[in-house]
């Protein structure tokens, strides 16, 4: 049982040192970058670097079992507490640098805030929150094939456990209690990511696809490991003039339940404390816009925006 994400909004500002990557693939088009929520989507030419800032907001409401929404009253027949909705805000700083045409390096560090509202069987409402840095993500992007219109590259990376897994807050049962799994800021484990990305640029539009696997190695110091995740997504973008493009994207994700458990959690108290109710699968549909400034004081900088919502969800 988990929340149904209602929507996610992401905005980004990207500062790039140069505009050209290769003669056959034009990076001076606004659609040369994927929609802003696609990570590790593009390569750089030797010596190029790019810094970025992203802000994202996600709101989640309605508990769900399988493909069906369930009411708070239904959840409270089995648990003493139920979450009613949750929000997450994230600020992410990013850096990309290419020491050669055949290697682009990437670092991303998020700072996030999570808020969750609850109601008890007796009708008492309360809120918990957590905030701080998340896990540091790193990646190497290696091109494996180039044609006149397309580029394929490998995504090889992972994350370091810089995010807290010991976030606490006050709840009706006591003060300073460790929060359930969704409210923690990191995984607590060293994680790996492997994938393949393709971008093709045609005269009137561009499109791309990406497949990624995220693997959590071992258990963290508390005694659990987040579920591994597989993601496959595809997008299409249409430039409107030299500076603006509009995009659409489909994103499929499937992830498993938590392995192990946090001994501080009581799985029968609230659904978010149950490690066997964290798996699921989901398809999101998003639309977005990319802006590449070609004149004025912001020349060479990019701005992007995307909003999305689930169109299918099946949760444990």
C-alpha positions in Angstrom: 0.0 0.0 0.0 1.4 3.3 -1.0 0.4 6.8 -2.2 -0.7 7.6 -5.7 1.6 10.4 -7.0 -0.7 13.1 -8.4 1.8 15.2 -10.3 5.5 16.1 -10.4 6.8 19.5 -11.6 10.5 20.1 -12.4 12.2 23.3 -13.5 15.8 23.6 -14.3 18.4 26.1 -15.2 21.5 24.8 -17.1 24.7 26.8 -17.7 26.8 25.3 -20.5 30.3 26.3 -21.6 30.0 25.6 -25.3 27.3 24.7 -27.8 28.8 22.2 -30.2 29.3 18.5 -29.7 29.7 17.1 -33.2 29.1 18.2 -36.7 26.4 15.5 -37.3 24.4 16.1 -34.1 23.4 19.7 -33.5 23.5 20.8 -29.9 22.4 24.3 -30.9 18.8 23.1 -31.2 16.6 23.5 -28.1 15.6 19.8 -28.4 19.2 18.5 -28.3 18.6 17.9 -24.6 15.9 15.5 -23.4 13.1 16.6 -21.1 14.4 17.9 -17.8 13.5 14.9 -15.7 15.6 12.6 -17.9 19.0 12.2 -16.2 22.2 11.3 -18.1 20.6 12.0 -21.4 23.4 13.8 -23.4 27.1 13.9 -24.0 29.7 16.7 -24.2 32.7 17.4 -26.4 36.2 17.3 -24.9 36.7 20.2 -22.5 33.1 21.2 -22.2 31.4 21.5 -18.8 27.9 22.3 -17.6 26.4 23.2 -14.3 22.7 22.9 -13.5 20.1 23.6 -10.9 16.8 21.8 -10.7 13.8 22.3 -8.5 11.2 19.6 -8.3 7.9 19.2 -6.4 5.9 16.0 -6.1 2.5 15.7 -4.4 1.1 12.3 -3.4 -2.4 11.7 -2.3 -4.8 8.7 -1.9 -3.6 5.3 -0.6 -3.7 2.5 -3.1 -3.6 -1.3 -3.1 -3.0 -2.9 -6.5 -4.8 -0.7 -9.0 -7.5 0.4 -6.6 -7.6 3.5 -4.4 -8.6 2.8 -0.8 -10.2 5.2 1.7 -8.6 6.3 5.0 -11.4 4.4 6.8 -10.5 1.2 5.0 -6.8 1.6 5.9 -7.7 2.3 9.5 -9.5 -1.0 9.8 -6.0 -2.7 9.6 -3.7 0.0 11.0 -3.9 2.4 13.9 -2.5 5.3 11.7 -2.8 6.1 8.0 -1.0 8.7 5.9 -3.4 10.9 4.0 -1.0 12.8 1.7 2.7 13.5 1.2 4.7 16.2 -0.6 8.4 16.3 -1.5 10.5 19.3 -2.6 13.9 18.8 -4.1 16.7 21.2 -5.1 19.4 19.5 -7.1 22.8 20.9 -8.1 24.5 19.2 -11.0 27.9 19.2 -12.8 28.9 17.6 -16.1 32.4 17.6 -17.6 33.9 15.8 -20.6 37.7 15.0 -20.3 37.4 13.5 -23.8 34.9 13.1 -26.6 34.4 9.5 -25.4 33.7 10.2 -21.7 31.3 12.6 -20.0 31.3 12.6 -16.2 28.3 13.7 -14.0 27.7 14.6 -10.4 24.3 15.4 -8.8 23.6 16.3 -5.2 20.0 16.8 -4.0 18.7 18.7 -1.0 15.1 17.7 -0.1 12.2 18.3 2.2 9.5 15.7 2.8 6.1 16.3 4.6 3.6 13.7 5.4 0.1 14.2 6.9 -1.6 11.4 9.0 -4.8 10.6 10.7 -5.3 8.1 13.6 -8.3 5.8 14.4 -9.4 8.3 17.0 -9.4 11.2 14.4 -6.2 12.9 15.6 -4.2 14.4 12.7 -0.5 15.1 12.8 2.4 15.9 10.4 5.9 14.6 10.2 8.7 16.1 8.1 12.4 15.5 7.2 14.9 17.6 5.3 18.5 17.6 4.3 20.8 16.3 1.6 20.1 13.1 -0.3 22.5 10.6 -1.8 25.2 11.9 -4.0 24.8 10.5 -7.6 27.7 10.0 -10.0 27.9 8.7 -13.5 30.1 8.1 -16.5 28.5 8.4 -20.0 30.3 6.5 -22.7 29.3 6.7 -26.4 29.0 3.3 -28.1 27.6 4.3 -31.5 27.2 7.5 -33.6 25.4 7.9 -36.9 24.5 11.0 -39.0 21.3 11.5 -36.9 21.7 9.5 -33.6 24.0 8.9 -30.6 23.9 5.8 -28.3 25.7 5.9 -25.0 26.1 3.8 -21.9 25.2 5.1 -18.4 27.4 3.6 -15.7 27.3 5.1 -12.2 25.7 4.9 -8.8 25.2 6.8 -5.6 27.0 7.3 -2.3 25.1 7.1 1.0 25.3 10.7 1.9 21.5 11.0 2.7 20.3 10.4 6.3 18.5 7.1 7.2 18.0 8.2 10.8 15.4 11.1 10.4 13.3 11.5 13.5 10.2 13.4 14.5 7.5 13.5 17.1 4.4 11.3 16.7 1.4 10.6 19.0 3.2 7.5 20.4 6.2 9.5 21.5 8.9 12.1 20.8 12.0 11.6 18.6 10.8 8.5 16.9 12.6 7.3 13.7 10.4 7.9 10.7 9.2 5.2 8.3 11.1 4.4 5.1 9.5 6.9 2.7 10.5 9.8 5.0 14.2 9.0 5.1 16.5 11.0 2.8 18.9 8.3 1.5 19.2 4.6 1.0 22.1 4.0 3.4 23.8 1.7 0.9 26.3 2.1 -2.0 24.1 1.8 -5.1 24.9 1.1 -8.8 23.2 2.2 -12.0 23.6 0.7 -15.4 21.8 1.7 -18.6 21.7 2.7 -22.2 20.4 5.9 -23.8 19.7 6.8 -27.4 19.0 10.2 -28.9 18.0 10.7 -32.6 17.7 14.1 -34.2 15.7 14.5 -37.4 14.8 17.6 -39.4 11.5 18.4 -37.7 11.6 16.6 -34.4 13.9 14.5 -32.2 13.2 11.5 -30.0 15.0 9.3 -27.5 14.8 6.3 -25.2 16.5 5.2 -22.1 16.7 2.0 -20.0 18.2 2.1 -16.5 18.6 -0.4 -13.7 19.3 0.8 -10.1 20.7 -1.8 -7.7 21.2 -1.5 -4.0 24.1 -3.5 -2.6 23.8 -5.2 0.8 21.9 -3.9 3.8 22.5 -0.5 5.4 23.6 -0.1 9.0 20.0 -0.2 10.3 19.4 -3.6 8.6 17.5 -3.1 5.3 18.0 -2.4 1.6 15.6 -0.5 -0.6 14.1 -2.4 -3.5 16.0 -2.5 -6.8 14.4 -0.5 -9.6 14.1 -0.8 -13.4 13.1 2.2 -15.6 12.4 2.5 -19.3 11.3 5.7 -20.9 10.9 7.3 -24.3 10.2 10.9 -25.4 9.6 13.0 -28.4 10.4 16.8 -28.8 9.4 19.3 -31.5 11.4 22.5 -31.9 9.4 25.7 -32.5 11.8 28.1 -33.9 15.5 28.2 -32.9 15.1 28.6 -29.2 12.0 26.7 -28.0 10.9 23.1 -28.1 7.9 21.1 -26.6 8.1 17.5 -25.5 6.1 14.5 -24.4 7.4 11.6 -22.4 6.3 8.2 -21.2 8.1 6.7 -18.2 7.7 3.1 -17.0 9.1 2.0 -13.6 9.0 -1.2 -11.6 10.6 -1.6 -8.2 10.7 -4.3 -5.5 9.9 -4.4 -1.8 12.4 -3.6 0.9 14.7 -6.4 1.8 15.2 -6.7 5.6 13.6 -4.2 8.0 14.2 -1.3 10.4 13.7 -2.7 13.9 12.4 0.7 15.1 9.4 0.4 12.8 6.1 -1.4 13.8 4.7 -2.7 10.5 1.2 -3.0 11.9 1.1 0.6 13.1 1.1 2.4 9.8 1.4 1.2 6.1 4.6 3.2 5.5 6.4 1.1 8.1 5.7 -2.2 6.3 8.8 -3.3 4.2 6.6 -5.8 2.3 4.3 -3.0 1.0 6.8 -0.9 -0.8 7.0 -2.5 -4.3 5.0 -1.5 -7.4 5.0 -0.5 -11.0 3.9 2.8 -12.6 3.6 4.6 -16.0 3.9 8.4 -16.0 2.9 10.8 -18.8 4.7 14.1 -18.9 4.8 17.2 -21.1 7.6 19.8 -21.1 9.3 22.7 -22.7 13.0 23.5 -23.3 14.3 27.0 -23.9 17.8 27.6 -25.3 18.8 31.3 -25.1 20.8 32.4 -28.2 21.2 36.1 -27.6 21.4 38.6 -24.8 23.1 38.2 -21.4 21.7 34.6 -21.0 23.1 33.4 -24.4 24.1 29.7 -24.2 22.0 29.0 -21.1 19.0 26.7 -21.0 15.8 26.7 -19.1 13.4 23.8 -18.9 10.1 22.8 -17.3 8.1 19.6 -17.1 4.9 18.4 -15.5 3.6 14.9 -15.2 1.1 12.5 -13.7 0.7 8.7 -13.5 -1.6 7.1 -16.1 -1.2 3.6 -14.6 -0.1 2.4 -11.1 -0.1 -1.0 -9.4 1.2 -0.9 -5.8 1.7 -3.6 -3.2 
